[in-house]
Amino acid sequence: MKHLFIINPAAGRRSDPAALSEKIQALCLSEGLDHEIYVTRAPMDAAEKVRSCGEEETRVYACGGDGTLNEVVCGAAGRKNICVTHYPTGTGNDFIRCFGKSDAALFSDLKKLVGGSVLPLDLIRCNDRYGINICSVGIDARVARDVHRISDSLHLRGKLAYDLSLIGNLLHGINSRLTVRVGGRELSGSFALVCVCSGRYYGGGYNPMPDAEPDDGVLDMLVIKGVSIFRLAGLIGRYASGRYKEMGSWAEYFAGSSIELESDSPMCVNIDGETVETLRASFELLAGGVNFVFPEGSGFYASRTEKTQVK
């Protein structure tokens, strides 16, 4: 088995690719592992690197944030001989939070990760890309897009960049005109947000769907109607903490395997924190679409294997 470590040098404000490479090299030599360390050079380079892997059994470690993990997942989707995992060195490491605090900490232990075990997890296919966590369309996706733009143009990071993006989007307008097809229904009108969840956390801590499970073969989806800025202020806290049932008629929940959105003007789509623009977005469940490595001692892994043994 080969171990492929993909390092994103742009992930994290304090990222040191050279030091990380030395750490990985030392561990692999001590464990006698067949390994390769690859440093990405451009957006989606990680996905192309994973796609170039042959038929040999390969474990791929996304060394970066959620964006790096997303690229690795895009390259590995549907490949049975490839397993992926996350070694979190980025500023945003939201996906692994859905396994609980103890497990999230274990992902930072490289030795436990290398010795980990595999479970299949679900994916969300959005047009020609894949997500493993949360996809969305609406005000949150536009904020995520503009955070990147502000960071690149003004060289700002963190909360200041997010605040500027949020203010700009609130001034521009909260809602979008969309046609939403889900659960055998067609909804048309003004919408603030549509989210499609396999995982639970995104945006640095938002948890809109606390009951979502990344391996249950179901997409949990929320459709939030168009709101005023004053109404949004009263609803955002409930959305962020997973209390969508307290949002009344403003939010509608769907569970299923697909949802389709259309717009007359390009809409911003968030896929695990990465954004694209399109007139049509089709989100489809790919049950068990990627093999995922859990570190030694993972409580989430243990809970799944216990269920299998009981059956």
For each residue, the residues with C-beta under 8 A, 3 or more apart:
1: 34 56 57 58 59
2: 34 35 36 53 56 57 58 59
3: 28 33 34 35 36 58 59 61 114
4: 35 36 38 49 50 53 58 59 60 61
5: 24 35 36 37 38 61 63 87
6: 38 40 46 49 50 60 61 62 63 64 68 71 72
7: 17 20 21 37 38 39 40 63 64 89
8: 11 15 39 40 46 62 63 64 65 67 68 89 90
9: 15 17 39 40
10: 15 40 64
11: 8 15 63 64 65 67 68 89 90 91
12: 15 64 65 89 90 91
13: 91 157
14:
15: 8 9 10 11 12 20 64 89 90
16: 19 20
17: 7 9 20 21 39
18: 21 22
19: 16 22 23
20: 7 15 16 17 23 24 63 89
21: 7 17 18 24 25 37 39
22: 18 19 25 26
23: 19 20 26 27 110
24: 5 20 21 27 28 35 37 63 110
25: 21 22 28 29 35 37
26: 22 23 29 30
27: 23 24 30 31 33 110 111 114
28: 3 24 25 31 32 33 35 114
29: 25 26 32 33
30: 26 27
31: 27 28 111 114
32: 28 29
33: 3 27 28 29 114
34: 1 2 3
35: 2 3 4 5 24 25 28
36: 2 3 4 5
37: 5 7 21 24 25
38: 4 5 6 7 46 49
39: 7 8 9 17 21
40: 6 7 8 9 10 45 46 49 68 71
41: 45
42: 45
43: 71
44: 47 48 71 74
45: 40 41 42 48 49 71
46: 6 8 38 40 49 50 62 68 71 72 75
47: 44 50 51 71 72 74 75
48: 44 45 51 52 75
49: 4 6 38 40 45 46 52 53 75
50: 4 6 46 47 53 60 71 72 74 75 76 79 82 84
51: 47 48 75
52: 48 49
53: 2 4 49 50 56 58 60 75 79 81 82
54:
55: 81
56: 1 2 53 81
57: 1 2 81 82
58: 1 2 3 4 53 81 82 83
59: 1 2 3 4 82 83 84 85 114 293
60: 4 6 50 53 72 75 76 82 83 84 85
61: 3 4 5 6 84 85 86 87 113
62: 6 8 46 68 69 71 72 84 85 86 87
63: 5 6 7 8 11 20 24 68 87 89
64: 6 7 8 10 11 12 15 67 68 69 88 89 90
65: 8 11 12 68 69 88 89 90 91 92 93 273
66: 69 70 90 92 93 94 95 133 202 272 273
67: 8 11 64 70 71 90 92 272 273 274
68: 6 8 11 40 46 62 63 64 65 71 72 90
69: 62 64 65 66 72 73 84 86 95 132 272
70: 66 67 73 74 130 131 132 133 271 272 273 274
71: 6 40 43 44 45 46 47 50 62 67 68 74 75
72: 6 46 47 50 60 62 68 69 75 76 84
73: 69 70 76 77 84 123 130 131 132 272 290
74: 44 47 50 70 71 77 129 130
75: 46 47 48 49 50 51 53 60 71 72 79 82
76: 50 60 72 73 79 82 83 84 290 291
77: 73 74 123 125 130 286 289 290
78: 286 289 290
79: 50 53 75 76 82
80: 291
81: 53 55 56 57 58
82: 50 53 57 58 59 60 75 76 79 291
83: 58 59 60 76 118 291 292 293
84: 50 59 60 61 62 69 72 73 76 290 291 292 293
85: 59 60 61 62 107 113 116 292 293 294 295
86: 61 62 69 93 95 96 107
87: 5 61 62 63 107 108 110 113
88: 64 65 93 96 104 107 108
89: 7 8 11 12 15 20 63 64 65
90: 8 11 12 15 64 65 66 67 68 93
91: 11 12 13 65 157 158
92: 65 66 67 204 273
93: 65 66 86 88 90 96 97 104 107
94: 66 97 133 199 201 202 203 204 205 273
95: 66 69 86 98 132 133 199 201 272
96: 86 88 93 99 103 104 107
97: 93 94 100 101 104 200 201
98: 95 133 199 200 201 212 214
99: 96 103 104 294 298 299 300
100: 97 103 104 299 300
101: 97 104 105
102: 105 106 299
103: 96 99 100 106 107 294 295 298 299 300
104: 88 93 96 97 99 100 101 107
105: 101 102 108 109
106: 102 103 109 112 113 295 296 297 298
107: 85 86 87 88 93 96 103 104 113 295
108: 87 88 105
109: 105 106 112 113 295
110: 23 24 27 87 113 114
111: 27 31 114 115
112: 106 109 115 116 295 296 297
113: 61 85 87 106 107 109 110 116 293 295 296
114: 3 27 28 31 33 59 110 111
115: 111 112 295 296
116: 85 112 113 293 294 295 296 298 301
117: 293 294 296 298 301
118: 83 291 292 293 294
119: 215 291 292 294 301 304
120: 215 288 289 290 291 292
121: 132 198 214 215 288 289 290 291 292
122: 132 198 214 215 216 217 219 285 286 287 288 289
123: 73 77 130 131 132 198 285 286 289 290
124: 130 131 132 135 196 198 219 271 283 284 285 286
125: 77 129 130 282 283 284 285 286 289
126: 129 130 131 135 269 271 281 282 283
127: 276 278 280 281 282
128:
129: 74 125 126 271 276
130: 70 73 74 77 123 124 125 126 271 286 289 290
131: 70 73 123 124 126 134 135 198 271 272
132: 69 70 73 95 121 122 123 124 198 199 214 272 290
133: 66 70 94 95 98 197 198 199 201 202 214 272
134: 131 195 196 197 198 199 200 201 202 208 209 270 272
135: 124 126 131 195 196 269 270 271 272 283
136: 140 141 193 194 195 196 202 269 270
137: 141 176 178 193 194 261 267 268 269 270 281
138: 141 142 175 176 191 192 193 194 195 224
139: 142 143 169 174 175 192 193 232
140: 136 143 144 193 195 203 206 270
141: 136 137 138 144 145 267 268 269 270 275
142: 138 139 145 146 169 172 268
143: 139 140 146 147 162 165 166 169
144: 140 141 147 148 165 203 270 273 275
145: 141 142 148 149 268 270 275
146: 142 143 149 150 164 165 168 169
147: 143 144 150 151 161 162 165
148: 144 145 151 152 275
149: 145 146 152 153 165
150: 146 147 153 154 156 161 164 165
151: 147 148 154 155 156 157 161
152: 148 149 155
153: 149 150
154: 150 151 161 164
155: 151 152
156: 150 151 160 161 164
157: 13 91 151 160 161
158: 91 161 162
159: 162 163
160: 156 157 163 164
161: 147 150 151 154 156 157 158 164 165
162: 143 147 158 159 165 166 204
163: 159 160 166 167
164: 146 150 154 156 160 161 167 168
165: 143 144 146 147 149 150 161 162 168 169
166: 143 162 163 169 170
167: 163 164 170 171
168: 146 164 165 171 172
169: 139 142 143 146 165 166 172 173 174
170: 166 167 174 229
171: 167 168
172: 142 168 169
173: 169
174: 139 169 170 192 226 227 228 229 232
175: 138 139 190 191 192 226 227
176: 137 138 190 191 192 263 267
177: 189 190 191 263 264 265
178: 137 188 189 190 191 194 261 262 263 267
179: 186 187 188 261 262 263
180: 186 187 188 191 194 223 259 260 261
181: 185 186 187 259 260 261 262
182: 185 187 221 223 254 256 258 259 260
183: 254 256
184:
185: 181 182
186: 179 180 181
187: 179 180 181 182 191 223
188: 178 179 180
189: 177 178 225 226
190: 175 176 177 178 225 226
191: 138 175 176 177 178 180 187 194 223 224 225 226
192: 138 139 174 175 176 224 225 226 227 232
193: 136 137 138 139 140 222 224 239
194: 136 137 138 178 180 191 221 222 223 224 259 261
195: 134 135 136 138 140 208 209 221 222
196: 124 134 135 136 219 220 221 259 283
197: 133 134 200 208 209 212 219 220 221 222
198: 121 122 123 124 131 132 133 134 212 214 219 220 285
199: 94 95 98 132 133 134 202 212 214
200: 97 98 134 197 207 208 209 210 212 242
201: 94 95 97 98 133 134 205 206 207
202: 66 94 133 134 136 199 206 208 270 272 273
203: 94 140 144 206 273
204: 92 94 162
205: 94 201 240
206: 140 201 202 203 239 240
207: 200 201 210 240 241 242
208: 134 195 197 200 202 222 239 240 242 244
209: 134 195 197 200 212 220 222 242 244
210: 200 207 242
211: 220 242
212: 98 197 198 199 200 209 220
213: 216 218
214: 98 121 122 132 133 198 199
215: 119 120 121 122 288 304
216: 122 213
217: 122 285 287 288
218: 213 255 256 257 285
219: 122 124 196 197 198 255 256 257 258 259 283 285
220: 196 197 198 209 211 212 253 254 255
221: 182 194 195 196 197 253 254 255 256 259
222: 193 194 195 197 208 209 239 244 251 252 253 254
223: 180 182 187 191 194 251 252 254
224: 138 191 192 193 194 227 235 239 247 250 251
225: 189 190 191 192 249 250 251 252
226: 174 175 189 190 191 192
227: 174 175 192 224 231 232 235 250
228: 174 231 232
229: 170 174 232 233
230: 233 234
231: 227 228 234 235 250
232: 139 174 192 227 228 229 235 236
233: 229 230 236
234: 230 231 237
235: 224 227 231 232 238 239 247 250 251
236: 232 233 239 240
237: 234 240 241 243
238: 235 241 243 244 246 247
239: 193 206 208 222 224 235 236 243 244 247 251
240: 205 206 207 208 236 237
241: 207 237 238
242: 200 207 208 209 210 211
243: 237 238 239 246 247
244: 208 209 222 238 239 247 251 253
245: 253
246: 238 243
247: 224 235 238 239 243 244 250 251
248: 251
249: 225 252
250: 224 225 227 231 235 247
251: 222 223 224 225 235 239 244 247 248
252: 222 223 225 249
253: 220 221 222 244 245
254: 182 183 220 221 222 223 259
255: 218 219 220 221
256: 182 183 218 219 221 259 285
257: 218 219 284 285
258: 182 219 282 283 284 285
259: 180 181 182 194 196 219 221 254 256 282 283
260: 180 181 182 280 281 282 283
261: 137 178 179 180 181 194 267 280 281 282 283
262: 178 179 181 279 280 281
263: 176 177 178 179 266 267 279 280
264: 177 279
265: 177 279
266: 263 277 278 279
267: 137 141 176 178 261 263 277 278 279 281
268: 137 141 142 145 275 276 277
269: 126 135 136 137 141 275 276 277 278 281
270: 134 135 136 137 140 141 144 145 202 273 274 275
271: 70 124 126 129 130 131 135 274 275 276
272: 66 67 69 70 73 95 131 132 133 134 135 202
273: 65 66 67 70 92 94 144 202 203 270
274: 67 70 270 271
275: 141 144 145 148 268 269 270 271
276: 127 129 268 269 271
277: 266 267 268 269
278: 127 266 267 269 281
279: 262 263 264 265 266 267
280: 127 260 261 262 263
281: 126 127 137 260 261 262 267 269 278
282: 125 126 127 258 259 260 261
283: 124 125 126 135 196 219 258 259 260 261
284: 124 125 257 258
285: 122 123 124 125 198 217 218 219 256 257 258
286: 77 78 122 123 124 125 130 289
287: 122 217
288: 120 121 122 215 217
289: 77 78 120 121 122 123 125 130 286
290: 73 76 77 78 84 120 121 123 130 132
291: 76 80 82 83 84 118 119 120 121
292: 83 84 85 118 119 120 121
293: 59 83 84 85 113 116 117 118
294: 85 99 103 116 117 118 119 298 300 301
295: 85 103 106 107 109 112 113 115 116 298
296: 106 112 113 115 116 117
297: 106 112
298: 99 103 106 116 117 294 295 301 302
299: 99 100 102 103 302 303
300: 99 100 103 294 303 304
301: 116 117 119 294 298 304 305
302: 298 299 305 306
303: 299 300 306 307
304: 119 215 300 301 307 308
305: 301 302 308 309
306: 302 303 309 310
307: 303 304 310 311
308: 304 305 311
309: 305 306
310: 306 307
311: 307 308
